[in-house]
Amino acid sequence: MYRGLNSQLMLSDLKENQRFRIIRVQANGEIRRRLVDMGFISGTEGVLLRMALFRDPIEIFLKRTRISIRRVEAEQIIVEPIL
């Protein structure tokens, strides 16, 4: 589990229905480009809606859109929880 300054976590560490703000996307190459194209940009707020069995995939509400991503991709997105 990633824990940096100001309670930063990986997106995959959040609980269902938890709000978050994106700090950065650590992925590289094609995966990074696709995540950014879907709206995973620093400062964007979203909600982790739910997780499938074994926490994979993860459903996220971001910019008025529901997005499902794999856990391995969510581990590349650093967020801060919003209370």
TAUR-V163454 format. One record per backbone hydrogen bond with DSSP energy under -1.0 kcal/mol. CO is the residue of the C=O (numbers start at 1). NH is the residue of the N-H. If there is no record, write none. Layout:
CO_NH / CO_NH
This chain:
9_79 / 10_13 / 11_14 / 15_18 / 18_48 / 19_82 / 20_46 / 21_80 / 22_43 / 24_78 / 29_33 / 30_34 / 31_35 / 32_36 / 33_37 / 34_38 / 35_40 / 36_39 / 39_41 / 41_44 / 44_22 / 46_20 / 47_61 / 48_17 / 50_59 / 52_55 / 57_52 / 58_69 / 59_49 / 59_50 / 60_67 / 61_47 / 65_62 / 67_60 / 69_58 / 70_74 / 71_75 / 73_76 / 74_77 / 76_26 / 77_11 / 78_23 / 78_24 / 79_9 / 80_21
